Every structure is written in C-alpha cells, then in structure tokens.
Amino acid sequence: MAPGQGTRGGVLAQYFPILEWGRGYNSSILTSDLVAAVIVTIMLIPQSLAYALLAGLPPVVGLYASILPLIAYAIFGTSRTLAVGPVAVLSLMTASAAGAVAAQGTELYLEAAMTLAALSGVMLAILGLLRLGFLANLLSHPVISGFITASGLLIATSQIKHILGTSAGGDNWPDMLGSLAASIGGINLWTLAVGIPATAFLFWVRKGLKPLLVRIGLPPRLADIGAKGGPVIAVAATILAAIIFDLGARGVNLVGAIPQGLPPFALPSTDLALIEQLWVPALLISIIGFVESVSVAQTLAAKRRQRIAPDQELIGLGASNIASAFSGGYPVTGGFARSAVNFDAGAQTPAAGAYTAMGIALATLFLTPLLFSLPIATLAATIIVAVLSLVDLKTPRLLWRYSKADFAAHMATIVVTLLVGVEMGVIAGVAVGLLLYLWRASRPHAAIVGRVPETEHFRNVERHKVFTVPHVLSIRIDESLTYLNARWLEEYVLERVAEQPEVRHVILMCSAVNEIDASGLESIEAINHRLGDAGIGLHLSEVKGPVMDRLLRTPFVEELNGRVFLSQNRAFHELSMNGGSEAVPPADMPRGMI
C-alpha cells in the first residue's frame, strides 16, 4: 500500500513514507537491501562518471549526484525499488541548457547545472504539494517515445568524438555530423583501439554474457545481475591497458585526477538573470524526469503488487534534485536500468538506495585515484551502448498503422529534436499533440444509427445491416459537447436532415455524452429551434444522469419540441409507430423523465 493510503501512517507518513516502511524494518530486509546496494553501487560508479561526461561536467559531479539524492529519495519516495541518480536523457538536456549560458569547463557552466537541479527540485516539490502530478499527462506516449528515441540518437552521435579521439561539438544532428566530418582527419588510432573494442565488448555483454554465465553454472537470476556488471569489467580492463601501454602519452584522453572526498556543500545561483534563462529548460527537465521515473516506479511496483503515490513521487524527486543541487550535483531522476537491477537484486525498501549512496560515498573517498587512467573512450562506449537501447524503431510503424495523428506527434518530436535540439523537440511534440487533440475534439465522431434486427441494439448504418425508417433520423454522438465541437454538431445535424426531406423526427443518442458545456447547450438549443421551425421534432435518448441534472436546471427541457427518452430503443419504437405526427410526452409523465 502506498504511504498515506491507510490510517496507520497518518498525515505525517503521507509526506514522509520512511515512517511507513521503516516500522517493519528487520534484519532480513536489511540483508536484502545491502546485497542490492552492493550490486547497484558497482553498476552506478561507471554510469555516474559516464553521464557526467555526457552532461559536460567533471566526472566526479556524477558521483556527487549519486549520494545525497538517493538518501533524500529514501526519506520522501514511495517506490520500494526505484534507484535515483543521473540518467542519459537528463544529462543531455543539462548539457543543452547549461551550454546555452556558459562554455563547458567554466565555473558558470557548473553553476548553471546545479541551478537547473535546484529549479527542477523546487518545481517538482511544488507540483507534488499542490497534487498536480496529472500535468505530466501533457506528454503523451508518442511524444515521450519520440523524444527518447531522438535523444538516444543524439547522445550516441555526441560520443563518437570520444571513440575517435577527435574534437567535435554541436547541439543537434546537422551540427554534430558536420563537426565530426570536419575532424575526421584528426583520428587518434590509439583512442580508436580502446573505444571500438570497449563498445563491441559492451554490446556483447548485453546479449552474450548472461548465457555464458548460465553455461558455467550460475543461476539465471544471478547471471542476469552479473551481466549488468559488464561496464565495470570494461573500466578495469581499459585502465590496465592505459597503464601498461602508457596511453596518456599517446594522445588518449584520460579521466585524470578526480577529487577525493565527500560532496562539498554548494549553493545554487540566485542570479535572477541566470534563473530567467534556465527556468524553461528546468521545467522540461522536471516533466521528462518525472514521467520517466514514475513509469519505471509503476512498472516495478506492479510486479510485486505494490503501489506508488505519483504526487508524493513528485515530492521525492523534488527533494532528490534539491539535495543534488546543494551537494554539487545536477538534475537526477529514477533510471530504468539501475532500478531494474535494484529490483532483481532483491531490494525491499528505499533504504537500499541510501546504502548505495554510502557505497558511492566510500568510492569518492578511496577509489577515485584508481580512476586516474580511465580512458574517456570507455565512458563514451558505456554511454553509446546504454542509449542505443532506448532507440525504438518499431513504434513509428505501429503508430502509422494505428493513428496517423499520434504518428505525426511522434515524428514531429523526433525530427525537431534531431534537427533543432532537445528543448524544442519536447515543445514541438507537446504542441503538435495538443493541436491534433484539439482538431480531433473539434470534429468528434458521430454516426447515423439503426436498430439491429431482433435486438434492442443500435449500430452505425454504414457498418451493420440495421433497420431504419425514413421519417426518423437517429444520430449517435460519440463525444461530450463542448465549445470545441458545438458548431460542428449544428452543421452535422442540419446537413443530415437536409439530405433526407422525409425526416420528421431527429433523435440524438447521448449514451457517450459525459458533459454538455454552455456552448454545447447553446448549439442544441439552436438545433431545436431550427428543426422546430421546419416542423421536425428533436428528441434525446440515453442521457446520463449528471448531464440530465444540469439540463433540468435550464429552460431547454421545457422548450424542447420533442421528448427525452430513457432508451434509444423506446424512442425509435414510439417515433417509428408515430408515422410522422408531432411527438408529445404522455400527460402523466414529467417532461425529461421518459
């Protein structure tokens, strides 16, 4: 049960879920959480270094962003297995946003990254406190899928320069590819000799290491977890190669000295000019991060029949990002790969994340000197292999067959993200999605229906063999009537009536109408008057209770020149037998209640 769903935790536990799961904490759970923490820590160290590199930040910043945020989430988060930290997409968005205000490697660039985390954290926390998690629904699945696919391609392309040992830049595909082409003559063969094998090995690890481990006798679950440690093997092997062959002296870029010690206390910028430049990217980072995180959390929770509280998740992620900002980090969220490993390794509570944070902290204290000779190409290979798994080439084909509108939103997101940049890609996807939604809502589906023989069911005359009569026109409305489609309904009804001069009764079948707003009511009133002037009765059938309640508070029902029927079958039967004479309600039954 999610915190705050029952009575035990009370209001305090609703905002501090640790008070809920902490009550039942015992030695057995501790053991499970510690085992999961060790495994995730081993996986997270190279990932954190790599994603900081992707964000254009010193590698140690990735470690900083993997300590206090995990502890904050353990206190405020509701998922038992979500692992928070740097992720590829947010790292790319951070690089794009921070790069717009400062050059990589400068103090201002790092300050911008921390400020993004702070702004994102505050926004997420406010949305959570106001229970506004539903706003994330503005990002439809096609938009999210398109953005992640395009981001994966951008990220992989951005790392090719590290594999080749060249200098290249750019925030979009044309700039990146042009820059790579211009620098192709400067390839460092020693870097290539590290990057290509590392990339090939990591690709093989994803598919080949688990079967190998199973063949040598390891249980499938442990083999799967062990396969996730492939990047650690690549890191160790390439560090050893760099030392043996003195690759640093041969032009291979190495990580170099990483500061030892715990994350420093840091203050995000309060410069209003900088905040003004960063608040829009921070908002996009917040929404993307929340959608990605809550999707992962819900998927894993469902496997154990657990629940999460989305609004509290906003607060948990907000706290994590604020903690990251004040410890020299950058925006974080829940990542699928590490969360899946955390789940498979047996994590039982968010405490596993706190123990992982302790492991990362120990790494910053004692292991960073060992990373001095780590080739940047290895980190780039880690990123490329991780993000190419995000590229989904099946969805466009499926969307084209299922929904052209969703396909348009999906492709608009991909194209704009690739050609312009990540921020405009998200904005374009949301804009196209909303415009297409408004267009669909303004032209709802309606159908002329008839009765299926020997039944009381009514179906579209163009799809089924149904019974109709010339003087009764039955129209089923498949959408709520609002200002978006009210005028369309007027035109549709009057055009259908004009096509059938023998019509004497029009029945609007309202079984799918959940709401009629003021504009919709005005249009129905106009239809009623226009049909009445032509001697045609307007009738309603199967009006839902809440909709009927609102109609009864208006003069419309009294002014209706027809009747309101409980069922479409009764309306059709009585008006068909009427033979075209004016329909009037029975004297002993109040109008609107038939």
RATA-V216875 format. One record per backbone hydrogen bond with DSSP energy under -0.5 kcal/mol. CO is the residue of the C=O (numbers start at 0). NH is the residue of the N-H. If there is no record, write none. Layout:
CO:NH / CO:NH
This chain:
1:4 / 8:12 / 9:13 / 10:14 / 11:14 / 11:15 / 15:18 / 16:19 / 16:20 / 17:21 / 19:22 / 20:23 / 21:24 / 25:29 / 26:30 / 27:31 / 28:32 / 29:33 / 30:34 / 31:35 / 32:36 / 33:37 / 34:38 / 35:39 / 36:40 / 37:41 / 38:42 / 39:43 / 40:44 / 41:45 / 42:46 / 43:47 / 44:48 / 45:49 / 46:50 / 47:51 / 48:52 / 49:53 / 50:54 / 51:56 / 52:55 / 55:104 / 57:60 / 57:61 / 58:61 / 58:62 / 59:63 / 60:64 / 62:65 / 63:66 / 63:67 / 66:69 / 66:70 / 67:71 / 68:72 / 69:73 / 70:74 / 71:75 / 72:76 / 74:17 / 81:83 / 82:334 / 84:332 / 86:90 / 87:91 / 88:92 / 89:93 / 90:94 / 91:95 / 92:96 / 93:97 / 94:98 / 95:99 / 96:99 / 97:100 / 97:101 / 102:105 / 105:109 / 106:110 / 107:111 / 108:112 / 109:113 / 110:114 / 110:268 / 111:115 / 112:116 / 113:117 / 114:118 / 115:119 / 116:120 / 117:121 / 118:122 / 119:123 / 120:124 / 121:125 / 122:126 / 123:127 / 124:128 / 125:129 / 126:131 / 127:130 / 131:134 / 132:135 / 133:136 / 134:137 / 135:138 / 137:139 / 139:143 / 140:144 / 141:145 / 142:146 / 143:147 / 144:148 / 145:149 / 146:150 / 147:151 / 148:152 / 149:153 / 150:154 / 151:155 / 152:156 / 153:157 / 154:158 / 155:158 / 155:159 / 156:159 / 158:161 / 158:162 / 159:163 / 160:164 / 160:165 / 163:187 / 165:167 / 171:175 / 172:176 / 173:177 / 174:178 / 175:179 / 176:180 / 177:181 / 178:182 / 180:183 / 182:185 / 183:186 / 186:188 / 187:191 / 188:192 / 189:193 / 190:193 / 190:194 / 191:195 / 193:197 / 194:198 / 195:199 / 196:200 / 197:201 / 198:202 / 199:203 / 200:204 / 201:205 / 202:206 / 203:206 / 203:207 / 203:208 / 204:208 / 204:209 / 207:211 / 208:212 / 209:213 / 210:214 / 211:215 / 212:217 / 213:216 / 218:222 / 219:223 / 220:224 / 221:225 / 222:226 / 223:227 / 224:227 / 225:228 / 226:229 / 227:230 / 228:231 / 228:232 / 229:233 / 230:234 / 231:235 / 232:236 / 233:237 / 234:238 / 235:239 / 236:240 / 237:241 / 238:242 / 239:243 / 240:244 / 241:246 / 245:248 / 246:249 / 246:251 / 247:250 / 252:375 / 265:267 / 269:271 / 270:274 / 271:275 / 272:276 / 273:277 / 274:278 / 277:281 / 278:282 / 279:283 / 280:284 / 281:285 / 282:286 / 283:287 / 284:288 / 285:289 / 286:290 / 287:291 / 288:292 / 289:293 / 290:294 / 291:295 / 292:296 / 293:297 / 294:298 / 295:299 / 296:300 / 297:301 / 298:302 / 299:303 / 300:303 / 300:305 / 301:304 / 307:309 / 308:312 / 309:313 / 310:314 / 311:315 / 312:316 / 313:317 / 314:318 / 315:319 / 316:320 / 317:321 / 318:322 / 319:323 / 320:324 / 321:325 / 323:326 / 323:328 / 324:327 / 325:265 / 332:84 / 334:338 / 335:339 / 336:340 / 337:341 / 338:342 / 339:343 / 340:344 / 341:346 / 342:345 / 348:351 / 349:352 / 349:353 / 350:354 / 351:355 / 352:356 / 353:357 / 354:358 / 355:359 / 356:360 / 357:361 / 358:362 / 359:363 / 360:364 / 361:365 / 362:366 / 362:367 / 363:260 / 366:369 / 366:370 / 367:370 / 368:371 / 370:373 / 371:255 / 373:254 / 374:377 / 374:378 / 375:379 / 376:380 / 377:381 / 378:382 / 379:383 / 380:384 / 381:385 / 382:386 / 383:387 / 384:388 / 386:389 / 386:390 / 387:390 / 390:392 / 393:397 / 394:398 / 395:399 / 396:400 / 397:401 / 398:402 / 402:406 / 403:407 / 404:408 / 405:409 / 406:410 / 407:411 / 408:412 / 409:413 / 410:414 / 411:415 / 412:416 / 413:417 / 414:418 / 415:419 / 415:420 / 417:172 / 420:424 / 421:425 / 422:426 / 423:427 / 424:428 / 425:429 / 426:430 / 427:431 / 428:432 / 429:433 / 430:434 / 431:435 / 432:436 / 433:437 / 434:438 / 435:439 / 436:440 / 437:441 / 438:442 / 439:442 / 440:443 / 444:477 / 446:475 / 447:460 / 449:458 / 450:466 / 451:454 / 456:451 / 458:449 / 459:462 / 459:463 / 463:465 / 464:452 / 466:450 / 468:471 / 470:503 / 470:504 / 471:473 / 472:474 / 472:506 / 473:448 / 473:475 / 474:476 / 474:508 / 475:446 / 475:477 / 476:511 / 479:481 / 480:516 / 481:484 / 481:485 / 484:488 / 485:489 / 486:490 / 487:491 / 488:492 / 489:493 / 490:494 / 491:495 / 492:496 / 493:497 / 494:498 / 495:499 / 496:499 / 499:502 / 503:536 / 504:472 / 505:507 / 505:538 / 506:474 / 506:508 / 507:509 / 507:540 / 508:476 / 509:512 / 511:513 / 514:480 / 516:520 / 517:521 / 518:522 / 519:523 / 520:524 / 521:525 / 522:526 / 523:527 / 524:528 / 525:529 / 526:530 / 527:531 / 528:532 / 529:533 / 530:535 / 531:534 / 536:505 / 538:507 / 539:564 / 540:509 / 543:547 / 544:548 / 545:549 / 546:550 / 547:551 / 548:552 / 549:552 / 550:553 / 550:556 / 553:556 / 554:558 / 555:559 / 562:539 / 562:564 / 563:593 / 564:541 / 564:542 / 566:570 / 567:571 / 568:572 / 569:573 / 570:574 / 571:575 / 572:576 / 573:577 / 574:578 / 574:579 / 575:578 / 577:580 / 585:588 / 589:592 / 593:565
